[in-house]
Amino acid sequence: MIKFTNLIFKGLSRDIVLKQEKFLKIIIPTNAELIVKAQSEKKFKKIICENFATFDGQVPYFLAKKQNKEVFFEKISGSDLIYDFCELAKNENYKIFLLGGYEDSNKLSIKKLQEQYNINIDGYSPAYEPYPFLKESNEKILKKIKEFKPDILFVAFGAPKQEFWIDDNKKILEDIGVKWVVGSGGTFEFVAGKIKRAPVLIQRIGLEGVWRFLLEPKWFRFKRLLKSLKIFLYWRD
């Protein structure tokens, strides 16, 4: 466990993240933008601290390394973690369910992962709604999950919406038999090939956000990029 920017990170390695527990394990890949968001949103901060947050993004990983030189931990992004879980599902005959994302990205991700890993995988992309969802909408989501009975659930509603949904429905998901839930953000877009991930060098120097903005130069992305820089206000060497 590491305390960084007033948050607790427990998902320090892939071994820790992929280890099955006796309880529903909630994984939250946490980048600079989410770290900043958690400073002003108490519920979001509580969810991060109580579950298994990982360092998603080179900048928070680098800053945390400077503070914790003697502790081993890894940079684990949601876009990489989905492949780790697919490998686990292949080896252990687990079932995976992809919830959320754009409908075409959801379907294409299922197709690609099934072909690559030969796993039992399904998914559902509900129509956009602000959170909390209508009762009917949430019941439909849970019905589809219950029918498939996945071991591993990826939720791609965007943060903190996906984390709020996971937290509000965790007892139901645990009763269904879900073992892991992962907050996935835009992961399905990367898996489907709709958005090209930054080259490894760009990732290593912490410019993934800039790369994404250059690929999709929209005002909201620029604002998100600027907001993520506030991480330096909360970090202390």
Secondary structure by P-SEA (a helix, b strand, c coil): cccccccccccccccccccccccbbbbbbccaaaaaaaaacaaaaaaaaacccccccaaaaaaaaaacccbbbbbccaaaaaaaaaaaaaaabbbbbbccccaaaaaaaaaaaaaaccccccccccccccccccaaaaaaaaaaaaaacccbbbbcccaaaaaaaaaacaaaaaaacccbbbbccaaaaaaacccccccaaaaaacaaaaaaaaacccaaaaaaaaaaacccccccc
